[in-house]
Amino acid sequence: MPDLAQQLEAHKGCMTLMDLKETLGVSYDTVYKWVRECSLPATKIAGTYWIDPQLAARWWREHSTTLAKPPARSAKEVHVT
């Protein structure tokens, strides 16, 4: 079974955020956040974001290990009762 980056590379044509969400198994909001933070390269045309699968595969290889880690919690977020 190919890894996720290989699945992205095998995709024919540009991908929408929904395509990428389904391939990666994450929420639409997560993919949208990656694009809005300028981390994931995408082009917006007529209100729809389009992603080159080759760029998405490269991006996934560079970021997938750090995305899997839970965010560090600050002392302010820890509530002791």
Secondary structure, 3 states (H helix, E strand, C coil): CCCHHHHHHHCCCCECHHHHHHHHCCCHHHHHHHHHCCCCCCEEECCEEEECHHHHHHHHHHHHHHHCCCCCCCHHHCCCC
